[in-house]
Amino acid sequence: MRDIRITENEAGQRLDRFLRKLLKKASLSEIYKRIRTGKIKVNGKKSREANMLVVGDIVTLNNIDMGVEPLPKKKAAKCGDIKIVYEDENIIIVDKPAGLLSHPQSAQDKDTLIYRIQHYLESAEGLSSSPTFSPAICNRLDRNTAGLVIAAKNYKSLKAINEMIRARSLKKLYLCVVKGITEANGEIIGLLEKNENSRKAFLAGEGDERGKEAKTYYEKKCDNVEYSLLSVELVTGRFHQIRAHLSSIGHPVIGDAKYGDKRVNEYFEKRFGLNHQFLMAHILIFNNPPKELQYLKNKTWHSSMPEEYEAIIKHLFGQRTL
């Protein structure tokens, strides 16, 4: 027998959904049978699958004849450091370097941003543990995109930030250098499709409704005869959206191996050692957060500029930083 006290990290969800997360080896039919026969109880009483859990509830499990035990939470492996931009009891914002995965893509990926964040938080004093919730990244970046990433420390904050993303009240501004001279301002709107075989995104053709709505706005900060420095607002967050959108209008991001210009990429790699796209999540603004995060309303955070990016900006546009 095992008693689990429901905290804010588990509250607000159905009993059956909580149990699916907790008992990862059990089938849904086993869980339902256990609930119906009273072998899983809430506050000492039989419950229903759709019962909404609240803070303070006690879920009692008896797995003697079920053959399924709650899986122990894995300790995050020690890995690289993180650069913290902001932290409070609900969220942590970190500056991700280019070249680091946000999440593992295979069992061989031992050093990722989420592992670094979890290890840091598990090592910090006072971090509350949950049987079903682990700190989670809210706005993942591609491996070779640098910049600001938000991680939620608890379930209520994860829901709040996801709500902000859906409502588009989390403003995300990116900085990039692209080939060619762009308009002073522009917008790219259309359906964006993802090719699973090539792992590339492309704008859907006229009449093709298989893609997802994608909106990208940009503002040119400066240019020279060959390149432009852009501030890009990511309105929607589709797969490779900024890179695919800018490439589709003839202005690929420099250093981009998938969507870029090979000759341009070779030049910047040889001269500056740039072996990935010059694209960074530069600014985050909490325009209108839900009540759980209202204390962060209108807060703005900036990423720090990597030295190689500063060198490129100075070389191309005659200025060190923005």
Contacts in CASP RR format, 6 or more apart in sequence:
PFRMAT RR
TARGET T0000
AUTHOR 0000-0000-0000
METHOD contacts of the structure
MODEL  1
MRDIRITENEAGQRLDRFLRKLLKKASLSEIYKRIRTGKIKVNGKKSREA
NMLVVGDIVTLNNIDMGVEPLPKKKAAKCGDIKIVYEDENIIIVDKPAGL
LSHPQSAQDKDTLIYRIQHYLESAEGLSSSPTFSPAICNRLDRNTAGLVI
AAKNYKSLKAINEMIRARSLKKLYLCVVKGITEANGEIIGLLEKNENSRK
AFLAGEGDERGKEAKTYYEKKCDNVEYSLLSVELVTGRFHQIRAHLSSIG
HPVIGDAKYGDKRVNEYFEKRFGLNHQFLMAHILIFNNPPKELQYLKNKT
WHSSMPEEYEAIIKHLFGQRTL
1 60 0 8 1.000
1 61 0 8 1.000
1 62 0 8 1.000
2 60 0 8 1.000
2 61 0 8 1.000
2 63 0 8 1.000
2 70 0 8 1.000
3 58 0 8 1.000
3 59 0 8 1.000
3 60 0 8 1.000
3 61 0 8 1.000
4 10 0 8 1.000
4 22 0 8 1.000
4 58 0 8 1.000
4 59 0 8 1.000
4 60 0 8 1.000
4 61 0 8 1.000
4 70 0 8 1.000
4 131 0 8 1.000
5 56 0 8 1.000
5 57 0 8 1.000
5 58 0 8 1.000
6 18 0 8 1.000
6 53 0 8 1.000
6 54 0 8 1.000
6 55 0 8 1.000
6 56 0 8 1.000
6 57 0 8 1.000
6 58 0 8 1.000
6 59 0 8 1.000
7 55 0 8 1.000
7 56 0 8 1.000
7 128 0 8 1.000
7 130 0 8 1.000
8 55 0 8 1.000
8 154 0 8 1.000
8 155 0 8 1.000
8 156 0 8 1.000
9 128 0 8 1.000
9 130 0 8 1.000
9 132 0 8 1.000
9 133 0 8 1.000
9 154 0 8 1.000
9 155 0 8 1.000
9 156 0 8 1.000
10 18 0 8 1.000
10 53 0 8 1.000
10 130 0 8 1.000
10 131 0 8 1.000
10 132 0 8 1.000
10 133 0 8 1.000
10 155 0 8 1.000
11 53 0 8 1.000
11 54 0 8 1.000
11 55 0 8 1.000
11 56 0 8 1.000
11 57 0 8 1.000
11 155 0 8 1.000
12 52 0 8 1.000
12 53 0 8 1.000
12 54 0 8 1.000
13 52 0 8 1.000
13 53 0 8 1.000
14 49 0 8 1.000
14 50 0 8 1.000
14 51 0 8 1.000
14 52 0 8 1.000
14 53 0 8 1.000
15 35 0 8 1.000
15 40 0 8 1.000
15 42 0 8 1.000
15 47 0 8 1.000
15 48 0 8 1.000
15 49 0 8 1.000
15 50 0 8 1.000
15 51 0 8 1.000
15 52 0 8 1.000
15 53 0 8 1.000
15 59 0 8 1.000
16 28 0 8 1.000
16 31 0 8 1.000
16 32 0 8 1.000
16 35 0 8 1.000
16 49 0 8 1.000
16 50 0 8 1.000
18 53 0 8 1.000
18 59 0 8 1.000
18 132 0 8 1.000
19 26 0 8 1.000
19 31 0 8 1.000
19 35 0 8 1.000
19 40 0 8 1.000
19 59 0 8 1.000
20 26 0 8 1.000
20 28 0 8 1.000
20 31 0 8 1.000
21 132 0 8 1.000
22 70 0 8 1.000
22 71 0 8 1.000
22 131 0 8 1.000
22 132 0 8 1.000
23 31 0 8 1.000
23 68 0 8 1.000
23 70 0 8 1.000
23 71 0 8 1.000
24 71 0 8 1.000
25 68 0 8 1.000
25 71 0 8 1.000
26 66 0 8 1.000
26 68 0 8 1.000
30 66 0 8 1.000
30 68 0 8 1.000
31 40 0 8 1.000
32 49 0 8 1.000
34 40 0 8 1.000
34 66 0 8 1.000
35 46 0 8 1.000
35 47 0 8 1.000
35 48 0 8 1.000
35 49 0 8 1.000
38 46 0 8 1.000
38 47 0 8 1.000
39 61 0 8 1.000
39 62 0 8 1.000
39 65 0 8 1.000
39 66 0 8 1.000
40 47 0 8 1.000
40 59 0 8 1.000
40 60 0 8 1.000
40 61 0 8 1.000
40 62 0 8 1.000
41 47 0 8 1.000
41 59 0 8 1.000
41 60 0 8 1.000
42 51 0 8 1.000
42 53 0 8 1.000
42 57 0 8 1.000
42 58 0 8 1.000
42 59 0 8 1.000
42 60 0 8 1.000
43 57 0 8 1.000
43 58 0 8 1.000
44 58 0 8 1.000
44 60 0 8 1.000
53 59 0 8 1.000
61 70 0 8 1.000
63 69 0 8 1.000
63 70 0 8 1.000
70 131 0 8 1.000
73 129 0 8 1.000
73 131 0 8 1.000
73 134 0 8 1.000
75 122 0 8 1.000
76 115 0 8 1.000
76 118 0 8 1.000
76 119 0 8 1.000
76 122 0 8 1.000
77 110 0 8 1.000
77 115 0 8 1.000
77 119 0 8 1.000
78 119 0 8 1.000
79 110 0 8 1.000
79 111 0 8 1.000
79 112 0 8 1.000
79 115 0 8 1.000
79 116 0 8 1.000
79 119 0 8 1.000
80 111 0 8 1.000
80 116 0 8 1.000
81 116 0 8 1.000
82 94 0 8 1.000
82 113 0 8 1.000
82 116 0 8 1.000
82 117 0 8 1.000
82 120 0 8 1.000
83 94 0 8 1.000
83 95 0 8 1.000
83 97 0 8 1.000
83 304 0 8 1.000
84 92 0 8 1.000
84 93 0 8 1.000
84 94 0 8 1.000
84 95 0 8 1.000
85 93 0 8 1.000
85 94 0 8 1.000
85 95 0 8 1.000
85 148 0 8 1.000
85 301 0 8 1.000
85 302 0 8 1.000
85 303 0 8 1.000
86 92 0 8 1.000
86 93 0 8 1.000
86 299 0 8 1.000
86 301 0 8 1.000
87 93 0 8 1.000
89 153 0 8 1.000
90 152 0 8 1.000
90 153 0 8 1.000
90 154 0 8 1.000
90 156 0 8 1.000
90 157 0 8 1.000
90 292 0 8 1.000
90 293 0 8 1.000
91 150 0 8 1.000
91 151 0 8 1.000
91 152 0 8 1.000
91 153 0 8 1.000
91 157 0 8 1.000
91 161 0 8 1.000
91 293 0 8 1.000
91 296 0 8 1.000
92 117 0 8 1.000
92 121 0 8 1.000
92 135 0 8 1.000
92 150 0 8 1.000
92 151 0 8 1.000
92 153 0 8 1.000
93 148 0 8 1.000
93 149 0 8 1.000
93 150 0 8 1.000
93 151 0 8 1.000
93 284 0 8 1.000
93 301 0 8 1.000
94 113 0 8 1.000
94 117 0 8 1.000
94 148 0 8 1.000
94 149 0 8 1.000
94 151 0 8 1.000
95 146 0 8 1.000
95 147 0 8 1.000
95 148 0 8 1.000
95 149 0 8 1.000
95 303 0 8 1.000
95 304 0 8 1.000
96 102 0 8 1.000
96 113 0 8 1.000
96 141 0 8 1.000
96 145 0 8 1.000
96 146 0 8 1.000
96 147 0 8 1.000
96 148 0 8 1.000
96 149 0 8 1.000
96 281 0 8 1.000
97 146 0 8 1.000
97 306 0 8 1.000
98 143 0 8 1.000
98 144 0 8 1.000
98 145 0 8 1.000
98 146 0 8 1.000
98 276 0 8 1.000
98 277 0 8 1.000
98 280 0 8 1.000
98 306 0 8 1.000
99 143 0 8 1.000
99 144 0 8 1.000
99 276 0 8 1.000
100 111 0 8 1.000
100 112 0 8 1.000
100 113 0 8 1.000
100 143 0 8 1.000
101 109 0 8 1.000
101 112 0 8 1.000
101 113 0 8 1.000
101 143 0 8 1.000
102 112 0 8 1.000
102 113 0 8 1.000
102 114 0 8 1.000
102 137 0 8 1.000
102 140 0 8 1.000
102 141 0 8 1.000
102 142 0 8 1.000
102 143 0 8 1.000
102 149 0 8 1.000
103 112 0 8 1.000
103 113 0 8 1.000
103 114 0 8 1.000
103 137 0 8 1.000
103 140 0 8 1.000
104 110 0 8 1.000
104 112 0 8 1.000
104 114 0 8 1.000
104 115 0 8 1.000
113 137 0 8 1.000
113 149 0 8 1.000
114 135 0 8 1.000
114 136 0 8 1.000
114 137 0 8 1.000
114 151 0 8 1.000
117 135 0 8 1.000
117 137 0 8 1.000
117 151 0 8 1.000
118 134 0 8 1.000
118 135 0 8 1.000
121 127 0 8 1.000
121 135 0 8 1.000
121 153 0 8 1.000
127 153 0 8 1.000
128 154 0 8 1.000
130 154 0 8 1.000
130 155 0 8 1.000
133 154 0 8 1.000
133 155 0 8 1.000
133 158 0 8 1.000
135 151 0 8 1.000
135 152 0 8 1.000
135 153 0 8 1.000
136 151 0 8 1.000
136 152 0 8 1.000
136 158 0 8 1.000
137 149 0 8 1.000
137 150 0 8 1.000
137 151 0 8 1.000
138 149 0 8 1.000
138 150 0 8 1.000
138 151 0 8 1.000
138 152 0 8 1.000
138 158 0 8 1.000
138 161 0 8 1.000
138 162 0 8 1.000
138 165 0 8 1.000
139 149 0 8 1.000
139 150 0 8 1.000
139 161 0 8 1.000
139 165 0 8 1.000
139 170 0 8 1.000
139 172 0 8 1.000
139 281 0 8 1.000
140 149 0 8 1.000
141 147 0 8 1.000
141 149 0 8 1.000
141 281 0 8 1.000
142 240 0 8 1.000
144 276 0 8 1.000
144 277 0 8 1.000
144 279 0 8 1.000
145 277 0 8 1.000
145 279 0 8 1.000
145 280 0 8 1.000
145 281 0 8 1.000
146 279 0 8 1.000
146 280 0 8 1.000
146 281 0 8 1.000
146 303 0 8 1.000
146 306 0 8 1.000
147 280 0 8 1.000
147 281 0 8 1.000
147 282 0 8 1.000
147 303 0 8 1.000
148 281 0 8 1.000
148 282 0 8 1.000
148 283 0 8 1.000
148 284 0 8 1.000
148 301 0 8 1.000
148 302 0 8 1.000
148 303 0 8 1.000
149 281 0 8 1.000
150 161 0 8 1.000
150 284 0 8 1.000
152 158 0 8 1.000
152 160 0 8 1.000
152 161 0 8 1.000
156 292 0 8 1.000
157 292 0 8 1.000
157 293 0 8 1.000
159 292 0 8 1.000
160 289 0 8 1.000
160 290 0 8 1.000
160 292 0 8 1.000
160 293 0 8 1.000
161 170 0 8 1.000
161 289 0 8 1.000
161 293 0 8 1.000
163 290 0 8 1.000
164 170 0 8 1.000
164 286 0 8 1.000
164 288 0 8 1.000
164 289 0 8 1.000
164 290 0 8 1.000
164 293 0 8 1.000
167 288 0 8 1.000
168 235 0 8 1.000
169 286 0 8 1.000
169 287 0 8 1.000
169 288 0 8 1.000
169 289 0 8 1.000
170 284 0 8 1.000
170 285 0 8 1.000
170 286 0 8 1.000
170 287 0 8 1.000
170 289 0 8 1.000
171 233 0 8 1.000
171 283 0 8 1.000
171 284 0 8 1.000
171 285 0 8 1.000
171 287 0 8 1.000
172 233 0 8 1.000
172 234 0 8 1.000
172 281 0 8 1.000
172 283 0 8 1.000
172 284 0 8 1.000
173 231 0 8 1.000
173 232 0 8 1.000
173 233 0 8 1.000
173 234 0 8 1.000
173 281 0 8 1.000
173 282 0 8 1.000
173 283 0 8 1.000
173 284 0 8 1.000
173 285 0 8 1.000
174 231 0 8 1.000
174 232 0 8 1.000
174 233 0 8 1.000
174 234 0 8 1.000
174 242 0 8 1.000
174 279 0 8 1.000
174 280 0 8 1.000
174 281 0 8 1.000
174 282 0 8 1.000
175 229 0 8 1.000
175 230 0 8 1.000
175 231 0 8 1.000
175 232 0 8 1.000
175 279 0 8 1.000
175 280 0 8 1.000
175 282 0 8 1.000
175 322 0 8 1.000
176 229 0 8 1.000
176 230 0 8 1.000
176 232 0 8 1.000
176 242 0 8 1.000
176 246 0 8 1.000
176 253 0 8 1.000
176 277 0 8 1.000
176 278 0 8 1.000
176 279 0 8 1.000
176 280 0 8 1.000
177 227 0 8 1.000
177 228 0 8 1.000
177 229 0 8 1.000
177 230 0 8 1.000
177 253 0 8 1.000
177 254 0 8 1.000
177 278 0 8 1.000
177 312 0 8 1.000
177 313 0 8 1.000
177 316 0 8 1.000
178 227 0 8 1.000
178 228 0 8 1.000
178 230 0 8 1.000
178 246 0 8 1.000
178 251 0 8 1.000
178 252 0 8 1.000
178 253 0 8 1.000
178 254 0 8 1.000
179 226 0 8 1.000
179 227 0 8 1.000
179 250 0 8 1.000
179 251 0 8 1.000
179 252 0 8 1.000
179 254 0 8 1.000
179 260 0 8 1.000
179 261 0 8 1.000
179 264 0 8 1.000
180 223 0 8 1.000
180 226 0 8 1.000
180 227 0 8 1.000
180 228 0 8 1.000
180 250 0 8 1.000
180 251 0 8 1.000
181 223 0 8 1.000
181 225 0 8 1.000
181 226 0 8 1.000
181 228 0 8 1.000
182 218 0 8 1.000
182 220 0 8 1.000
182 223 0 8 1.000
182 228 0 8 1.000
182 230 0 8 1.000
182 249 0 8 1.000
182 251 0 8 1.000
183 220 0 8 1.000
184 219 0 8 1.000
184 220 0 8 1.000
185 217 0 8 1.000
185 218 0 8 1.000
185 219 0 8 1.000
185 220 0 8 1.000
186 217 0 8 1.000
186 218 0 8 1.000
186 219 0 8 1.000
187 215 0 8 1.000
187 216 0 8 1.000
187 217 0 8 1.000
187 218 0 8 1.000
188 214 0 8 1.000
188 215 0 8 1.000
188 216 0 8 1.000
188 218 0 8 1.000
188 245 0 8 1.000
188 246 0 8 1.000
188 248 0 8 1.000
188 249 0 8 1.000
189 213 0 8 1.000
189 214 0 8 1.000
189 215 0 8 1.000
189 216 0 8 1.000
190 203 0 8 1.000
190 204 0 8 1.000
190 213 0 8 1.000
190 214 0 8 1.000
190 215 0 8 1.000
191 203 0 8 1.000
191 204 0 8 1.000
191 205 0 8 1.000
191 208 0 8 1.000
191 209 0 8 1.000
191 210 0 8 1.000
191 211 0 8 1.000
191 212 0 8 1.000
191 213 0 8 1.000
191 214 0 8 1.000
192 201 0 8 1.000
192 202 0 8 1.000
192 203 0 8 1.000
192 204 0 8 1.000
192 211 0 8 1.000
192 212 0 8 1.000
192 213 0 8 1.000
192 214 0 8 1.000
192 238 0 8 1.000
192 239 0 8 1.000
192 241 0 8 1.000
192 244 0 8 1.000
192 245 0 8 1.000
193 201 0 8 1.000
193 202 0 8 1.000
193 203 0 8 1.000
193 204 0 8 1.000
193 208 0 8 1.000
193 210 0 8 1.000
193 211 0 8 1.000
193 212 0 8 1.000
194 200 0 8 1.000
194 201 0 8 1.000
194 211 0 8 1.000
194 238 0 8 1.000
194 239 0 8 1.000
194 240 0 8 1.000
195 201 0 8 1.000
195 202 0 8 1.000
199 258 0 8 1.000
200 240 0 8 1.000
200 244 0 8 1.000
200 258 0 8 1.000
200 259 0 8 1.000
201 238 0 8 1.000
201 239 0 8 1.000
201 240 0 8 1.000
201 241 0 8 1.000
201 243 0 8 1.000
201 244 0 8 1.000
202 244 0 8 1.000
202 248 0 8 1.000
203 244 0 8 1.000
203 245 0 8 1.000
203 248 0 8 1.000
204 210 0 8 1.000
204 211 0 8 1.000
212 236 0 8 1.000
212 238 0 8 1.000
213 236 0 8 1.000
214 236 0 8 1.000
214 237 0 8 1.000
214 238 0 8 1.000
214 241 0 8 1.000
214 245 0 8 1.000
215 235 0 8 1.000
215 236 0 8 1.000
216 232 0 8 1.000
216 233 0 8 1.000
216 234 0 8 1.000
216 235 0 8 1.000
216 236 0 8 1.000
216 241 0 8 1.000
216 242 0 8 1.000
216 245 0 8 1.000
216 246 0 8 1.000
217 232 0 8 1.000
217 233 0 8 1.000
217 235 0 8 1.000
218 230 0 8 1.000
218 231 0 8 1.000
218 232 0 8 1.000
218 233 0 8 1.000
218 246 0 8 1.000
219 230 0 8 1.000
219 231 0 8 1.000
219 232 0 8 1.000
219 233 0 8 1.000
220 228 0 8 1.000
220 229 0 8 1.000
220 230 0 8 1.000
221 229 0 8 1.000
221 230 0 8 1.000
221 231 0 8 1.000
221 322 0 8 1.000
222 228 0 8 1.000
222 229 0 8 1.000
222 317 0 8 1.000
222 319 0 8 1.000
223 229 0 8 1.000
223 317 0 8 1.000
224 316 0 8 1.000
224 317 0 8 1.000
226 316 0 8 1.000
227 254 0 8 1.000
227 316 0 8 1.000
228 251 0 8 1.000
229 313 0 8 1.000
229 316 0 8 1.000
229 317 0 8 1.000
230 246 0 8 1.000
231 282 0 8 1.000
232 242 0 8 1.000
232 246 0 8 1.000
234 241 0 8 1.000
234 242 0 8 1.000
240 258 0 8 1.000
240 259 0 8 1.000
242 253 0 8 1.000
242 279 0 8 1.000
243 252 0 8 1.000
243 253 0 8 1.000
243 256 0 8 1.000
243 258 0 8 1.000
243 259 0 8 1.000
243 277 0 8 1.000
243 279 0 8 1.000
244 259 0 8 1.000
246 252 0 8 1.000
246 253 0 8 1.000
246 259 0 8 1.000
247 253 0 8 1.000
247 256 0 8 1.000
247 259 0 8 1.000
247 260 0 8 1.000
252 259 0 8 1.000
252 260 0 8 1.000
252 261 0 8 1.000
252 264 0 8 1.000
253 259 0 8 1.000
253 260 0 8 1.000
253 277 0 8 1.000
253 278 0 8 1.000
253 279 0 8 1.000
254 260 0 8 1.000
254 261 0 8 1.000
254 264 0 8 1.000
254 265 0 8 1.000
254 268 0 8 1.000
254 274 0 8 1.000
254 277 0 8 1.000
254 278 0 8 1.000
254 312 0 8 1.000
255 264 0 8 1.000
255 265 0 8 1.000
255 268 0 8 1.000
255 269 0 8 1.000
255 274 0 8 1.000
255 275 0 8 1.000
255 276 0 8 1.000
255 277 0 8 1.000
255 278 0 8 1.000
256 265 0 8 1.000
256 277 0 8 1.000
256 279 0 8 1.000
257 265 0 8 1.000
257 276 0 8 1.000
257 277 0 8 1.000
265 274 0 8 1.000
268 274 0 8 1.000
268 278 0 8 1.000
268 312 0 8 1.000
269 275 0 8 1.000
271 315 0 8 1.000
272 308 0 8 1.000
272 311 0 8 1.000
272 312 0 8 1.000
272 315 0 8 1.000
273 308 0 8 1.000
274 308 0 8 1.000
274 312 0 8 1.000
278 309 0 8 1.000
278 312 0 8 1.000
280 303 0 8 1.000
280 305 0 8 1.000
280 306 0 8 1.000
280 309 0 8 1.000
281 303 0 8 1.000
282 302 0 8 1.000
282 303 0 8 1.000
283 300 0 8 1.000
283 301 0 8 1.000
283 302 0 8 1.000
283 303 0 8 1.000
284 300 0 8 1.000
284 301 0 8 1.000
285 298 0 8 1.000
285 299 0 8 1.000
285 300 0 8 1.000
286 293 0 8 1.000
286 296 0 8 1.000
286 297 0 8 1.000
286 298 0 8 1.000
286 299 0 8 1.000
286 300 0 8 1.000
287 297 0 8 1.000
287 298 0 8 1.000
288 297 0 8 1.000
289 296 0 8 1.000
289 297 0 8 1.000
305 313 0 8 1.000
305 321 0 8 1.000
310 320 0 8 1.000
310 321 0 8 1.000
313 319 0 8 1.000
313 320 0 8 1.000
313 321 0 8 1.000
313 322 0 8 1.000
314 320 0 8 1.000
END
